[in-house]
Structure formats: structure tokens, C-alpha cells
Amino acid sequence: MRVIGVDPGSNATGYGIIEAQSGKIKILEIGTIEPKKSDPLRFRILKIHSILKKLIQQYHPDVMVLEKLYAHHKYPATAAVIGHARGVICLASAESNIELVEHSVKRIRKAITGNGNATKHQTRSVVAHILSIDESKLTLDASDALALSLGYAYMENLHR
């Protein structure tokens, strides 16, 4: 089974595609979509959508895992902007007829690290260790996306 995890953001959207087969997990693609901050919002979300569509066409994932929207009361505008990115991510999933699953950050981090309150840096360390990759070459956005993919695989017992 192929799983694409997507960590939404208007400035940086992480993605991580894994394949879970015969109890083994391997990375197919990881990266970060970084639209120009100076571009209008419509062009930033267009870039996110376009790149995700290309990744979906190339790797044919079976499921897309998206981080649930979390809004902090001190930063309500951030939730609105991330909502735009989430919208085009959901659109890419629907256009490609890929199952969309949403999980909270805490649930994913608990599945990966055993601690739902683990930090981004702790999660990156565990993800890098599990997948035997160099942690220093893994952005936090890409790490969060891989954590979504891995967390789904762990919760669905695809890693066994």
C-alpha cells in the first residue's frame, strides 16, 4: 500500500510518500513545497495543488493522510490561511479519487514516538531513525508529513 502524508502550510507544505509492503516500509519521495512568500495567496495554493497532483500521478498512492486543522486562539488568521492549503490538498485527493484520512498531530506523534506531546524535533529524530535516513537532511515540514504516513501505517498495522 502506498501512503502520502501531507503537512499543510501556505509557506511550506511537507509531503512524504511511503510504500508498506510485506511488513517493510520504504520511502518513495519526500520533500517540501515552498511557494514564493511574495506571491499572492491564489498562486501559492495553485503551486501546492499542482505539485501534489504531479506526485499523485507519479506514485499512485492508495491513501492520503492529512493533518487535522488545529487553530490556536492567539493566531486565528493562521488557521484561515492553512485552511486554503488544506482545501487544495483535499481537492487533489478528490480529483484523483484517493481516500483522504485526517489525524490530529497528537495521535500521529503518539503512534510514532509513543508520546502525543513529542516536539517536532523529537518526532523528526524518531522518523529518521525508523526510516534510516539522515535527520539533518529532513526538514520539519517533510518530517511531519512522513510522520503522518508512518503513523497511518502503524495504526493500520501495515508495518507488520
Protein Blocks (a to p, Z undefined) as FASTA:
>chain_A
ZZddddddfkbccddddddeehiacdfbdcdddddfkbcfklmmmmmmmmmmmmmmmnop
abdcdddddddfklmmlmmmmmmmmmmmmmmmmmnopacddddfklmmmmmnopakbcfk
lmmmmmmmmnopafklpcfklmmmmmmmmmmmmmnopmZZ
